[in-house]
């Protein structure tokens, strides 16, 4: 396959038997991007240029704050803030420009700059470069690799977000019988595993009824956490 580089992380994610292998891929990709940001790369000019320009979204800044490389993060933040200071000196005059009554979306240059800075994230962008290849590889492996297809068909399904992404990627990359089979399997996995989780949640609720006090928990102890994966793509901490 042309994208053999991506087959290992895709296979590894399906080997975890999580409620959504694609969520597991995203989590690993995110972890790698955070480590890259605070690894030796933060001393490289091209990386620093990007972090200075883009900054980080709130969730990824929280992840960076939780890391041990405080010196590295301080250097990244200082040069990013210094860039903001210089930009403000250039743009501050536009901040007091009167709003035009002829333009519905009249925005000052400084307002636009601050809005765009708030909407960019170095880590998000780094992930976005790779994640589409993971989806593409998943679809291609399903089509070409019988061993992976078996693994796919026996997985615990996907969260709603990623089930939809897989189906759209399948429509983009496949046709005819291959497309039909991929969509049918993906939808079936999604539906059947939602029903499985619904049953687990039912039993979890039963355990709060005194009549079931001595009954086994079966597979329901972590039903809420697993359901959160399916509904909101939130992986339990131990899977991150």
N, C-alpha and C positions, 0 to 999 in steps of 0.2 A: 504493500500500500504506500501511496505517496506521503502519508502523514504518520509514519511509524513512530515518530517522536511522541505522538499523543496516545498511542495504544496502551502504554503502560499505566498512566494515571487513570485512564478510563477503565481498564480491567481491574486495577486496584480498588477503585470505587465500588464496582459491582461485587467484589469479593468481601466487602464489609457487611453485607446483608442489612443495610440500614433501610429506613422507610423511604428514602429517596437517594439513589446512587448519585444523581446529578447534584443534589445538595452537598453530598460528600466531596464531589469534585470541586465545587465552588469553595467549600471550606478549606480544602487543601491549597487551592490556588490563592485564596486570600492570605492564608498563613505564610505561604512562600513569598507573596508580594510584600507583606509586612517585614519579614526577615530580610528580604532583599533591600528594602528601603533603609533599614538600620544596620545593614551589613557594610562591608568595605565599599559598596557602591556609593554611599553618601559622600565620599571624598572625591568621586569622579565628577569632572566638570559638566558632562552632558546630563548626568542624573540630577545634579544640584540645579542646573538650569531649569529642568522640568519641575522639580519640587518647589523651586522659588516661584515659578509662574503659576502652577496649579494649586498648590497647597493640598489640603486633605479634607474630606467630608467628616462630619462629626463622628460617625461610627468608627471610621478608620483612625481618627485622631485618638479616640479612646483606646483602641488597640495599641497604638504606638506609645501612649502614656503608660500602658501596662507592661511594656518591655523594660529590660534592664539597662539598655544603652541610653542613659540620660544625657551623656555628653553629645553623642551623635544627634539625638533629637534636638538638643539646644542649638547645635550648629545649623541644622536644617531650618529650625524656626527663626533663628536670628537673620539668616540671609533672606528668608521669605518675607519677614517683617521689614527688613531694610529695603527690599524691592517695593513693598507697599508704600513706605515713606516717600521714596523717590517718585512713585506714580502719583501720589497725592499732591506733591509739589507742582507737578505738571498739569494735573487735571482740576485742581481746586477752584480755579476761576470759573470753570463751566458749571460748578455746583450751584451758583447763584444766578444762572441764566434764566430769565423769565420763561414760564411755560407758554408755548404757542397755542392759541385757541384754534388754530387751523389744523393742528396735528393731534390725532387721537392718542398716539403712542409716543408722544414727545418725552424723551428721557435724556437727562443730562449725561455727559460723558463719564463723569465720576460715578453717577448712579449705575450706569451700564457696566462700568469696570468692576465695581463692588459686587454687583449682582452676578456677573460672569465668574468672578473669582470664587464666590460662595457656591457656585454650581459645579466647580471642577474639583477633581481629586486625582492625585498621582496614582494612588493604589487602585482606584476604580478603573482608571484608564489602562493601567498595566494588565489588570484582569480581563478587561474587555478585548485585549489583543489576542488572548489565548482561548477564552471560554467558547467562542463560536467553533473553534477547531475541535474542542471536546465533543460538542453536539454532533458535528459533522462526522467525527470518527465513530461515535456511537452508532449512528445510522449506517455507516459503511461497514462496520464490523457485523452488525445485525444481518446485513445483506450478504457479506462475503465469508464470514467466519462461523462455521457451524457450532464450534465450541462456545464462542461468545454468545451466539443466538440462544443456546440452551441456558446460559447464565442469565441472559436478559429475560427470558421467558419464566425463569424460576425466581426472579427477584421479588422484593416486597412492593413493587410498584413505585410510584413517583408522587411528589407533591403536585398540586394542581398547576402551579406556575410552570414547572419543568415538564410535566406531561404535555402541556400546550406547546412549549418550545420544541419538544421532540417531534410532535406531530407536524408542526410547521416546517421543521428542518427536513423531515421525511418527505413532505410534499415538494420541497425544493430540490431534493437530491434523488428521489426515487420516482418510478413510474410503473404503471401496469400492476402485475401481480405482486411485485416486491413492495410497492407502496401500499396496496390493499392489506397485505399481511402485516406490515409494520404498524399501520394505524390500528388495525383490529387488535393486535397483541397489546399495544400500548394502552388503548382504551379499556380493554378487558382487565389488564393489570390494575389500572387506576380504579375501576369500579369494584373489582373483587376485593382489593385491599382496603378500600373505604368501608365495605361491608364488614370485613374482618375487624377493623378498628372500631366500628360501631358496636359490634358484639363485645369487644373488650371493654368499651366504655360502659355498656349495659352492666356487665359483671362487676366493674369497678364500683358503680353506683349501688349494686346489690350488696356489696360488702359493708355499706353504711346502714344496712337494715339488720336489726338484731337477729332476725331469722337466719341470716347467712353468716353470723359471727364466726362460727367454727368451720365454715366451708373454705376450701383452698382459694387462693387468689387467682389461680390459673395463670393466664398471661396478661393480667390487667393492672399490675402494680404501677407500671410506667405508661399506662394507656394515654394519659393526658399529654405527656411529653411526646409520645409517638404521634398522637393526633395533631400536635402543634407543627410537626414536620409536614404532615399532609396538607394542612390548611394554610400555614403561614411560612413554610420553608425554614423553620427554626430548629436547627439541630441541637440535641442535648449536648451539654458541655463536654462530656466524655468522648463524643464523636468528632469534636473540633480539633 
